[in-house]
């Protein structure tokens, strides 16, 4: 059941990236990066079983952040992609601060939400610290490698710069995030399995997003005339 849901979720999310880009252009991609970044930092708290392996739920949404960044890099240039990375960083930092302030408010006597918010967002500072560090390092690395390959091959081999930049950056991201955010929360063997499967499933989604990037290029040419 989890496997079918995971595949369906991945295809839906990647499809929605195209739909948002079709109607809202690069502004939509900026919004998607922020939206997915916040949600995946909540979903990452949930561990699931996929194909007999333990992994976190946030992999799909985070992988589509890389697709959005690559689309910005390909169609709108390095500076726009970097701007999106910094925007995501700023919004995530604000979300952490705002939710920590919200937890400081003394709840009313009949409030029932505070304990649930504490369970979810009590972990958020550490999760967010890991995510912020991993996000900045890996996304800026992704933009750098993407344009390094684009400068080398020009408009050719879109699949190569998409996959190589994402594979390397996702490895960097998963390693930094799992060390900062999850080290000590699980037994070492479980932590190692989460690190491996987190990277593995991100790579699978990255492979899945390659045809979507080509479809995005067709949309960009047809709708935006470039």
KOLKEVO-99770 format. One line per field, with one value per residue (C-alpha): residue in one letter; x, y, z. Coordinates in pm, 1 decimal, decimal comma. Layout:
BEGIN
rest <- (A  ...)
x <- (X  ...)
y <- (Y  ...)
z <- (Z  ...)
//
This chain:
BEGIN
rest <- (X  X  X  X  X  X  X  X  X  X  X  X  X  X  X  X  X  X  X  X  X  X  X  X  X  X  X  X  X  X  X  X  X  X  X  X  X  X  X  X  X  X  X  X  X  X  X  X  X  X  X  X  X  X  X  X  X  X  X  X  X  X  X  X  X  X  X  X  X  X  X  X  X  X  X  X  X  X  X  X  X  X  X  X  X  X  X  X  X  X  X  X  X  X  X  X  X  X  X  X  X  X  X  X  X  X  X  X  X  X  X  X  X  X  X  X  X  X  X  X  X  X  X  X  X  X  X  X  X  X  X  X  X  X  X  X  X  X  X  X  X  X  X  X  X  X  X  X  X  X  X  X  X  X  X  X  X  X  X  X  X  X  X  X  X  X  X  X  X  X  X  X  X  X  X  X  X  X  X  X  X  X  X  X  X  X  X  X  X  X  X  X  X  X  X  X  X  X  X  X  X  X  X  X  X  X  X  X  X  X  X  X  X  X  X  X  X  X  X  X  X  X  X  X  X  X)
x <- (0,0  277,8  461,7  161,3  89,2  454,4  469,0  133,4  238,0  564,8  392,0  125,1  379,9  596,8  289,4  176,2  516,8  447,9  93,3  205,5  482,5  239,9  8,5  237,2  582,1  891,5  682,6  500,1  831,5  940,1  615,0  648,3  999,6  885,2  567,5  741,4  1033,1  807,6  589,2  876,2  1031,1  710,1  664,9  1025,4  928,5  723,9  915,7  757,2  834,0  892,9  997,8  1104,8  1321,1  1274,7  1276,1  1131,0  820,4  966,2  1173,6  923,0  853,9  1219,8  1318,1  1068,9  1240,4  1546,9  1330,6  1199,0  1552,2  1677,6  1387,5  1478,9  1843,8  1762,4  1498,3  1570,4  1939,6  2170,7  2084,6  1711,3  1783,1  2007,3  1743,3  1491,1  1736,7  1785,3  1409,6  1347,2  1610,3  1455,4  1097,9  1198,8  1386,4  1080,7  854,4  1076,3  1083,2  708,8  614,6  849,2  683,8  341,4  438,5  534,3  176,4  -4,5  -298,9  -656,3  -792,9  -1001,5  -731,1  -645,6  -402,9  -95,2  33,1  5,8  184,6  460,3  506,4  534,8  705,0  906,8  1140,7  1129,3  1434,6  1669,9  1496,1  1501,9  1869,6  1960,2  1737,1  1867,2  2230,6  2167,0  1938,6  2179,4  2484,1  2315,3  2102,2  2386,0  2598,9  2320,2  2302,7  2683,1  2715,6  2411,7  2560,9  2908,7  2772,0  2554,5  2856,6  3040,5  2767,8  2546,6  2179,1  2260,0  2234,8  1972,9  1928,4  2296,6  2312,8  1977,5  2076,1  2444,1  2382,6  2089,3  2256,8  2564,4  2367,6  2116,7  2400,4  2539,8  2195,0  2103,7  2436,3  2427,5  2058,4  2063,5  2370,9  2237,9  1865,5  1843,8  2170,4  2096,4  1720,4  1744,4  1973,1  2276,8  2166,6  1826,4  1991,5  2222,9  1928,7  1739,0  2042,6  2077,6  1708,6  1660,9  1925,4  1805,5  1446,1  1552,9  1760,2  1459,8  1244,7  1529,1  1532,2  1153,7  1169,8  1391,4  1103,5  915,8  1206,0  1185,3  810,3  880,4  1112,5  831,2  597,7  858,5  909,1  537,9  398,6  683,0  827,5  1187,2)
y <- (0,0  246,5  175,8  258,3  572,1  679,6  636,3  810,1  1094,8  1143,1  1154,5  1391,0  1627,0  1638,5  1693,7  1980,2  2145,9  2159,7  2286,7  2561,7  2662,8  2664,3  2914,0  3111,5  3093,2  3146,1  3311,9  2981,1  2797,9  3037,6  2964,3  2588,5  2582,6  2759,0  2548,1  2214,5  2308,5  2384,9  2077,1  1834,3  1951,3  1845,2  1523,2  1418,8  1350,5  1052,7  734,5  475,5  136,4  125,8  -191,7  -338,2  -38,3  240,0  592,1  936,8  1070,4  1407,3  1270,2  1334,7  1699,1  1775,2  1608,0  1825,8  2131,0  2027,1  1999,6  2352,0  2484,8  2313,3  2462,9  2808,5  2744,1  2618,5  2872,1  3182,4  3170,9  3109,6  3426,4  3349,1  2996,4  3130,7  3386,6  3103,4  2914,5  3215,8  3279,9  2923,7  2964,9  3288,5  3156,0  2834,8  3036,0  3257,4  2952,2  2807,6  3133,4  3191,3  2838,9  2853,6  3180,3  3020,5  2739,9  2996,8  3124,7  2977,8  2776,4  2822,9  2572,1  2394,2  2396,4  2053,3  2148,3  2256,5  1903,1  1804,2  2118,4  2051,8  1697,9  1817,1  2153,6  2076,8  1887,9  2161,4  2366,3  2069,6  1947,1  2297,5  2351,2  2031,3  2123,8  2480,3  2370,2  2083,4  2295,3  2585,4  2368,1  2121,4  2369,5  2610,8  2312,6  2196,7  2536,2  2546,8  2198,3  2247,9  2561,4  2412,0  2136,9  2378,5  2596,1  2286,9  2132,9  2431,9  2350,4  1985,3  1700,5  1847,5  1501,5  1492,4  1823,8  1755,5  1413,6  1469,0  1794,3  1643,1  1309,8  1478,9  1746,6  1500,6  1293,4  1605,1  1705,9  1367,6  1333,5  1679,8  1661,2  1314,7  1395,3  1723,1  1644,0  1271,3  1164,7  1017,3  995,9  640,2  341,1  363,7  85,7  250,2  591,9  446,1  282,5  614,1  790,5  528,3  505,5  883,5  923,4  623,0  739,4  1094,0  952,7  754,7  1068,0  1258,1  998,0  1022,5  1402,2  1396,9  1361,7  1628,5  1868,4  1804,5  1867,0  2186,7  2298,3  2247,6  2451,8  2723,8  2740,8  2729,7  2956,3  3196,1  3202,6  3125,0)
z <- (0,0  94,6  -228,9  -450,1  -248,5  -274,9  -652,9  -697,6  -466,7  -656,7  -996,4  -864,8  -712,9  -1025,8  -1242,8  -1022,8  -1063,7  -1438,5  -1389,6  -1154,6  -1395,1  -1687,7  -1520,4  -1290,8  -1447,5  -1236,2  -962,5  -922,3  -887,4  -613,7  -430,1  -480,5  -340,1  -23,5  5,7  -43,7  179,9  477,1  428,2  379,5  706,6  880,6  684,0  748,6  1111,3  992,5  912,2  683,7  535,5  158,6  -19,7  313,9  408,5  663,4  524,0  591,7  422,1  319,3  30,2  -248,5  -175,4  -120,1  -445,3  -633,4  -483,2  -686,9  -1000,0  -941,8  -886,0  -1202,5  -1398,9  -1273,1  -1360,8  -1709,0  -1810,9  -1604,3  -1515,9  -1222,9  -1032,0  -1026,6  -903,2  -625,3  -533,1  -489,1  -267,5  -42,1  -32,0  82,6  353,3  478,9  486,7  664,9  926,9  978,6  1011,3  1283,9  1480,9  1446,7  1559,2  1856,2  1959,0  1916,0  2155,2  2421,4  2449,1  2750,5  2613,2  2737,1  2988,4  2723,6  2454,3  2315,6  2036,7  2237,4  2317,1  1951,1  1836,6  2090,4  1960,5  1600,2  1630,0  1941,2  1709,2  1448,2  1558,4  1519,4  1205,1  1063,4  1153,9  972,5  683,1  656,6  656,5  414,6  197,3  153,0  90,3  -143,8  -339,5  -403,3  -502,3  -735,1  -907,1  -940,1  -1093,6  -1317,9  -1473,0  -1484,7  -1708,0  -1904,0  -1977,5  -2097,1  -2315,3  -2394,9  -2447,8  -2518,0  -2265,2  -2037,5  -1883,4  -1787,8  -1602,5  -1437,1  -1303,7  -1223,4  -1036,2  -846,5  -760,6  -615,3  -434,9  -291,1  -145,1  16,0  138,4  287,3  468,6  626,5  716,5  871,6  1078,7  1220,6  1245,7  1319,3  1483,3  1825,6  1773,1  1638,8  1695,4  1467,5  1233,1  1188,4  1139,3  873,6  699,4  700,8  550,3  278,0  195,0  212,6  -55,7  -253,8  -279,2  -361,2  -647,2  -771,1  -773,7  -944,4  -1222,5  -1244,1  -1278,0  -1591,0  -1841,9  -1647,0  -1701,4  -2076,7  -2064,5  -1872,0  -2152,3  -2403,3  -2183,4  -2149,4  -2527,8  -2612,6  -2341,3  -2271,7  -2620,3  -2536,4)
//
